[in-house]
């Protein structure tokens, strides 16, 4: 009997040891953070992987399609407002970010890297209440096929594109999405509803072609399907670096006091990347660390060196980047863009339809 009891006790001890050993050998759960981003995957993924390597925090990243980029993610964030799944919002433009801030989705914060700026984060690149911050801008441009148009011949103002010599030869991304939508809002904010409408009517009459995203516009340029395209610096530079016959100009602002026939020009729209923290996010501390990282000098430097060639907002990085001087952007604030957005959307639908 005693021997049997000892056997049972030994068996129980062995089982307990197995459980204890298993418990001790089990690794703690890896911390994680959820990122929603409209940044191109080829740009976002190396930056996310660098964050994971430096912090040990796993990033679950959700993106969107080229054609509806930003817009689809904005709708997803709104649908999840009461129980957010995302911790951090990283957008490659600001028109999708500003209305989310207005709808109360974001939590105000001050990034640690704000200390990089002697007088605080530049006001032109942040929400006045600290709900989002912007960095590493790119610009809207007029791109052209160099086999068809020389730099000296390139159109320098949007109104030039209504010239009959460009009939059927001008393209842009569908203007209810992405940065083209931002450009339509900027035109409405700077020139007014009537000027935007008249310009779009003239563009449509001149055979304007619409594409599924800015990258499709520059591919059409490279293949000679069109001669001129409205797009972003990053999309044009990506193909230029591979030797495609593409170049671009920044839209030239009209001299002060000049009243041109057709659409007035106020210069190129600058489009910063924007970062925000979701209110009620599931991974609070990890979200803060990721937001700080995405706004850091290291990420600005990485984006400046990438195929996207974004300009750093930190002057010291900009001077050392080797990039051409950042153009003076159109004098349109994020607030003005947001206020003009619905008007611009309505005009686009009325003139070009909902495509």
C-alpha positions in Angstrom: 0.0 0.0 0.0 2.8 2.4 1.0 4.7 1.6 -2.2 1.5 2.3 -4.2 1.0 5.6 -2.5 4.6 6.6 -3.1 4.1 5.7 -6.8 1.1 7.9 -7.1 2.9 10.7 -5.4 5.8 10.4 -7.7 3.5 10.4 -10.7 1.7 13.5 -9.4 5.0 15.3 -8.8 6.1 14.4 -12.3 2.9 15.8 -13.8 3.2 18.9 -11.7 6.8 19.3 -12.8 5.7 19.1 -16.5 3.2 21.8 -16.0 5.6 24.0 -14.1 8.2 23.5 -16.7 5.8 24.2 -19.5 4.7 27.4 -17.7 8.2 28.5 -17.1 9.3 27.8 -20.7 6.3 29.6 -22.3 7.4 33.0 -23.6 5.4 36.1 -22.6 3.0 37.4 -25.2 4.7 39.8 -27.6 3.4 43.4 -27.3 1.6 44.6 -30.5 0.1 47.7 -32.1 -2.4 48.1 -34.9 -1.6 50.5 -37.7 -4.0 51.7 -40.4 -2.1 53.4 -43.1 -2.7 54.8 -46.6 1.1 55.0 -47.3 2.3 52.9 -50.2 3.3 49.5 -49.0 6.8 49.7 -50.4 7.5 52.8 -48.3 5.6 51.7 -45.1 6.8 48.2 -44.7 10.6 48.9 -44.3 9.7 51.6 -41.7 7.4 49.3 -39.8 10.0 46.5 -39.9 12.6 48.9 -38.5 10.2 49.9 -35.6 9.6 46.2 -34.9 13.3 45.4 -34.8 14.1 48.4 -32.6 11.3 48.0 -30.1 10.3 44.3 -30.2 6.7 45.5 -30.7 4.7 43.6 -33.4 2.8 45.8 -35.9 -0.4 44.6 -37.4 -0.7 46.8 -40.5 -3.8 47.4 -42.6 -3.7 49.3 -45.9 -6.1 50.1 -48.8 -6.3 50.0 -52.6 -4.6 52.5 -54.9 -7.9 53.7 -56.4 -9.7 54.5 -53.0 -6.6 54.9 -50.9 -7.3 56.9 -47.7 -11.1 57.2 -48.4 -11.7 53.5 -47.7 -9.7 53.5 -44.5 -11.4 56.7 -43.3 -14.8 55.0 -43.7 -13.4 52.0 -41.8 -12.2 54.1 -38.9 -15.6 55.9 -38.7 -17.4 52.5 -38.6 -15.1 51.4 -35.8 -15.4 54.7 -33.8 -17.1 53.3 -30.8 -14.7 50.4 -30.5 -11.5 51.2 -32.4 -9.4 48.3 -33.6 -6.6 50.6 -34.8 -4.1 52.3 -32.4 -2.4 54.6 -34.9 -3.5 56.3 -38.1 -0.7 57.1 -40.6 -2.0 58.8 -43.8 0.0 60.0 -46.7 -2.1 63.2 -46.9 -4.2 65.4 -44.6 -7.7 65.7 -46.2 -8.6 62.3 -44.8 -7.1 63.1 -41.4 -8.7 66.4 -40.7 -12.4 65.2 -40.8 -11.5 62.3 -38.5 -10.1 64.8 -36.0 -13.3 66.8 -36.4 -15.4 63.8 -35.7 -13.6 63.1 -32.4 -11.7 60.0 -33.3 -8.3 61.1 -32.1 -6.7 61.7 -28.8 -4.5 64.8 -28.4 -0.8 64.2 -27.8 2.6 65.8 -28.0 5.2 63.7 -29.7 8.5 63.3 -27.9 10.3 64.4 -31.1 8.6 67.8 -30.9 11.7 68.6 -28.9 13.5 68.7 -32.3 11.9 72.0 -33.0 13.0 75.0 -30.9 9.6 76.6 -31.0 7.5 73.5 -31.1 6.1 71.5 -34.0 5.6 73.8 -37.1 2.0 75.1 -37.0 1.6 74.6 -40.7 2.1 70.9 -40.2 -0.2 70.1 -37.3 -3.7 70.3 -35.9 -4.1 73.3 -33.6 -5.3 71.1 -30.8 -2.6 68.5 -31.2 -4.9 65.8 -32.7 -2.5 65.1 -35.5 0.9 66.0 -36.7 2.4 66.2 -40.2 5.9 65.6 -41.6 7.7 64.6 -44.8 5.5 66.4 -47.4 5.5 65.8 -51.1 3.8 68.0 -53.7 1.2 67.9 -56.5 2.9 68.4 -59.8 2.4 68.7 -63.6 4.2 65.8 -65.1 4.9 65.2 -68.8 6.4 62.7 -71.2 9.8 63.9 -72.3 9.5 62.2 -75.7 6.6 64.4 -76.5 7.3 67.6 -74.5 10.6 69.4 -73.6 11.0 71.1 -70.3 10.9 74.4 -72.0 7.5 73.5 -73.6 5.9 72.1 -70.4 2.7 73.6 -69.2 3.2 75.4 -65.9 -0.3 76.2 -64.8 -3.5 74.1 -64.6 -5.4 76.4 -66.9 -2.8 75.7 -69.6 -4.2 72.1 -69.8 -7.4 73.3 -71.4 -5.5 74.3 -74.5 -6.8 72.3 -77.5 -3.3 71.1 -78.3 -3.6 68.8 -75.3 -7.0 67.4 -76.3 -7.3 63.8 -75.1 -3.7 63.9 -73.8 -4.1 65.0 -70.2 -4.8 62.6 -67.3 -5.3 62.6 -63.6 -6.5 60.2 -60.9 -10.2 60.0 -60.1 -10.8 63.2 -58.2 -13.0 61.9 -55.4 -10.1 60.0 -53.9 -6.7 60.6 -52.5 -4.4 63.5 -53.2 -6.3 64.5 -56.4 -9.4 65.0 -54.1 -7.1 67.3 -52.0 -6.1 69.2 -55.1 -9.8 69.8 -56.1 -10.5 71.1 -52.5 -7.4 73.3 -52.7 -8.6 74.8 -56.0 -12.1 75.5 -54.5 -10.5 77.0 -51.4 -8.1 79.3 -53.3 -10.2 80.2 -56.4 -13.8 79.5 -55.5 -16.5 77.1 -56.6 -17.2 78.8 -59.9 -13.6 78.7 -61.0 -13.2 75.0 -60.2 -16.4 74.2 -62.1 -15.4 76.2 -65.1 -12.0 74.6 -65.2 -13.4 71.0 -64.9 -15.9 71.7 -67.6 -13.1 72.9 -69.9 -11.0 69.9 -69.0 -13.8 67.5 -69.7 -14.5 69.2 -73.0 -10.7 68.8 -73.8 -10.9 65.1 -73.3 -9.6 64.7 -69.7 -8.8 61.1 -69.0 -9.3 59.6 -65.5 -7.2 56.8 -64.0 -7.3 54.6 -60.9 -4.6 56.4 -58.9 -1.5 58.5 -59.3 0.7 55.6 -60.2 -1.6 54.7 -63.1 -1.2 58.3 -64.3 2.6 58.1 -64.5 2.5 54.7 -66.1 0.2 56.1 -68.8 2.7 59.0 -69.2 5.6 56.6 -69.5 3.8 54.5 -72.1 2.8 57.6 -74.2 -0.9 57.1 -73.6 -1.1 60.7 -72.4 1.4 63.6 -72.6 0.6 65.4 -69.4 -0.5 64.2 -66.0 -1.5 65.6 -62.7 0.1 63.5 -60.0 2.4 63.6 -56.9 6.2 63.9 -56.8 6.7 60.5 -55.3 4.9 58.7 -58.1 6.8 60.6 -60.8 10.2 60.2 -59.1 9.7 56.4 -58.7 9.5 56.0 -62.5 12.1 58.6 -63.3 14.6 56.7 -61.2 14.1 53.7 -63.5 14.8 55.8 -66.6 11.3 56.3 -67.8 10.7 59.3 -70.1 9.0 61.5 -67.4 9.8 64.9 -65.9 7.7 67.4 -64.0 7.3 71.0 -63.1 5.7 72.7 -60.0 2.7 74.8 -60.8 3.8 78.4 -61.1 1.9 80.9 -59.0 0.5 84.0 -60.7 2.2 87.3 -59.9 0.5 89.3 -57.2 -2.3 91.4 -58.6 -2.6 89.6 -61.9 -6.1 88.5 -63.0 -5.6 85.8 -65.6 -8.2 84.4 -67.9 -9.2 81.0 -66.7 -8.3 79.4 -63.4 -6.0 81.4 -61.1 -2.8 79.7 -60.0 -1.5 79.8 -56.4 1.3 77.3 -56.7 1.7 73.6 -55.9 -0.2 71.9 -53.0 2.1 70.4 -50.4 0.9 67.2 -48.9 2.4 66.1 -45.6 2.2 62.6 -44.1 0.0 62.8 -41.0 0.0 60.7 -37.8 -2.7 60.5 -35.1 -3.6 58.4 -32.1 -7.0 56.8 -31.9 -9.1 57.6 -28.9 -9.9 54.5 -26.9 -7.3 52.5 -28.7 -6.6 48.9 -27.4 -2.8 49.3 -27.1 -2.3 52.6 -25.5 1.5 52.7 -24.7 2.5 50.8 -27.9 0.4 53.3 -30.0 2.3 56.2 -28.5 5.6 54.6 -29.2 4.7 54.0 -32.9 3.3 57.5 -33.4 6.5 59.0 -32.0 8.6 56.8 -34.3 6.6 57.7 -37.4 7.1 61.4 -36.7 10.8 61.0 -35.9 13.8 62.4 -37.7 14.9 58.9 -38.6 11.7 58.3 -40.5 11.8 61.7 -42.2 15.4 60.9 -43.3 14.3 57.4 -44.5 11.5 58.9 -46.6 13.8 61.6 -48.1 16.2 58.8 -49.2 13.5 56.5 -50.5 12.1 56.5 -54.0 9.3 58.8 -52.7 11.9 61.5 -51.9 9.7 63.4 -49.4 11.1 66.7 -48.1 11.9 66.7 -44.4 10.3 69.5 -42.4 13.5 69.6 -40.2 15.7 72.2 -41.9 18.9 70.4 -41.0 17.7 67.2 -42.7 16.4 69.0 -45.7 19.7 70.8 -46.2 21.6 67.4 -46.1 19.1 65.4 -48.2 20.4 66.4 -51.6 16.8 67.1 -52.7 15.9 70.2 -54.7 14.5 73.1 -52.7 11.0 72.5 -51.4 8.6 74.7 -53.3 6.6 77.4 -51.6 3.2 75.6 -51.2 -0.2 77.0 -52.1 -1.4 79.2 -49.3 -4.2 76.8 -48.3 -4.5 75.6 -44.7 -5.8 72.2 -43.6 -8.9 73.9 -42.2 -9.6 75.6 -45.5 -9.2 72.3 -47.3 -11.7 70.7 -45.0 -14.2 73.5 -45.4 -13.9 73.3 -49.2 -14.0 69.5 -49.4 -17.7 69.0 -49.7 -18.1 71.8 -52.2 -15.3 70.4 -54.4 -16.8 66.9 -54.2 -20.2 68.1 -55.3 -18.7 70.1 -58.2 -16.6 67.0 -59.3 -19.7 64.8 -59.3 -21.8 67.3 -61.2 -19.2 67.8 -63.9 -17.4 64.4 -64.1 -19.9 62.1 -62.5 -19.1 59.7 -59.5 -16.4 57.7 -61.3 
